[in-house]
Amino acid sequence: MNQAFLFSFFLTLVLIAAIVVVGKRRKADRKATWGEAIFGATYVFAVMFISFGVVPHQWIDHADKNLGWRKDKVIFGPFDILKPKAFGGQFPFTISFEAVRDIVVVVIHVFYFVVMGFIFAWWQKRGAVKTKEVATSTYGRPLVRKA
């Protein structure tokens, strides 16, 4: 396996976990200084650069060089169930290993989009005060008795 791919993938997971650790330790109502804001923006940019740039590139590099997944390598599958009609099989279209490589890249991107979305939403919602539900009348007004 490509060590650069594995290292960059696990590096992004560690960097994202560091965001969660800092978010739990830092008070939500504390205002960020100018330096903290610049550092945070640079940090998030670096995490996104590694996530959406380095990790997919390392996978493509690994699939091309180490695995030899090229356009001319066609997938026949076990017992030739994916053997295309162009090669005498029953499958209606041809799937190359390069297409599978590209699908894996899309899955990597979707994974990071989902993880980043959850992290961004969690960061914004941390420290939010949850209000208690108050019983309402049939008209929708709260039923609160004054003391």
C-alpha positions as a printed Julia matrix, in Angstrom:
147×3 Matrix{Float64}:
   0.0     0.0     0.0
   1.13    3.51   -0.69
   2.54    4.98    2.51
   2.0     8.56    1.35
  -1.72    7.87    0.81
  -2.15    6.23    4.2
  -0.15    8.91    5.99
  -2.1    11.79    4.41
  -5.44   10.05    5.05
  -4.73    9.39    8.73
  -3.13   12.83    9.11
  -6.4    14.48    8.08
  -8.32   12.36   10.59
  -5.91   13.37   13.37
  -6.13   17.05   12.38
  -9.93   16.87   12.37
  -9.89   15.17   15.78
  -7.71   18.05   17.04
 -10.48   20.46   15.99
 -12.94   18.52   18.16
 -10.54   18.54   21.13
 -10.01   22.31   20.86
 -13.75   22.89   20.39
 -14.55   21.01   23.59
 -11.93   22.85   25.63
 -12.62   26.35   24.32
 -15.6    28.24   25.67
 -18.12   28.96   22.93
 -18.77   32.54   24.05
 -15.07   33.51   24.08
 -14.21   35.94   21.3
 -11.27   35.02   19.09
  -8.31   37.35   18.83
  -6.95   38.43   15.46
  -4.08   35.95   15.74
  -6.36   33.08   16.73
  -8.64   33.81   13.79
  -5.73   33.85   11.32
  -4.3    30.64   12.8
  -7.72   28.94   12.7
  -8.31   29.97    9.09
  -4.87   28.76    8.06
  -5.37   25.49    9.95
  -8.74   24.8     8.31
  -7.29   25.68    4.89
  -4.42   23.24    5.46
  -6.81   20.47    6.54
  -8.99   21.06    3.47
  -5.94   21.21    1.18
  -4.72   17.85    2.45
  -8.23   16.36    2.42
  -9.3    17.44   -1.05
  -5.92   17.76   -2.75
  -3.26   15.49   -1.34
  -5.29   12.42   -0.33
  -7.09   11.99   -3.71
  -3.84   12.65   -5.57
  -2.02   10.01   -3.56
  -4.8     7.51   -4.25
  -4.66    8.19   -8.0
  -0.86    7.91   -7.9
  -1.08    4.61   -6.0
  -3.74    3.17   -8.32
  -1.8     4.16  -11.45
   1.71    3.18  -10.42
   1.41    0.44   -7.8
  -1.85   -1.26   -8.77
  -1.56   -0.66  -12.51
  -5.18    0.43  -12.91
  -5.25    1.72  -16.48
  -7.96    2.32  -19.04
  -6.99   -0.79  -21.01
  -7.41   -3.09  -17.96
 -11.03   -4.24  -18.09
 -12.88   -5.73  -15.12
 -14.34   -9.16  -15.83
 -15.26   -9.9   -12.22
 -15.44  -13.28  -10.55
 -16.63  -16.04  -12.92
 -16.71  -13.41  -15.72
 -20.05  -11.97  -14.55
 -18.9    -8.45  -15.45
 -17.42   -9.51  -18.8
 -18.69   -6.93  -21.31
 -20.5    -7.79  -24.54
 -17.56   -6.3   -26.45
 -15.43   -9.19  -25.15
 -18.06  -11.9   -25.6
 -19.78  -11.65  -22.21
 -23.28  -10.74  -21.06
 -22.62   -7.45  -19.21
 -24.02   -4.48  -21.19
 -21.07   -2.09  -20.77
 -17.33   -2.11  -20.22
 -15.86   -1.14  -16.83
 -12.17   -0.37  -16.66
 -10.04   -0.21  -13.56
  -9.48    3.48  -14.26
 -13.22    4.07  -13.78
 -13.09    2.28  -10.43
 -10.1     4.44   -9.46
 -12.09    7.57  -10.27
 -15.12    6.32   -8.33
 -12.89    5.81   -5.29
 -11.69    9.43   -5.66
 -15.3    10.61   -5.69
 -16.02    8.55   -2.56
 -12.99   10.14   -0.85
 -14.3    13.61   -1.72
 -17.83   12.81   -0.52
 -16.43   11.37    2.73
 -14.5    14.56    3.43
 -17.44   16.8     2.44
 -19.66   14.97    4.95
 -17.02   15.01    7.7
 -16.27   18.71    7.15
 -19.99   19.52    7.11
 -20.54   17.75   10.43
 -17.48   19.41   11.98
 -18.5    22.89   10.77
 -22.09   22.42   12.01
 -20.88   21.06   15.36
 -18.49   24.0    15.8
 -21.26   26.51   15.15
 -23.76   24.78   17.45
 -21.41   24.16   20.39
 -22.42   26.09   23.45
 -25.96   26.62   22.22
 -28.44   26.65   25.08
 -31.23   24.16   24.69
 -34.57   25.57   25.76
 -37.06   23.47   27.67
 -40.34   22.66   26.02
 -43.25   24.57   27.53
 -46.75   23.14   27.41
 -48.99   24.99   24.98
 -52.72   25.52   24.82
 -54.88   24.43   21.92
 -54.3    27.91   20.47
 -50.52   27.47   20.52
 -49.83   29.85   23.4
 -47.55   28.76   26.22
 -49.23   27.68   29.44
 -47.23   29.52   32.08
 -48.73   30.35   35.46
 -47.62   33.64   36.94
 -46.61   33.5    40.6
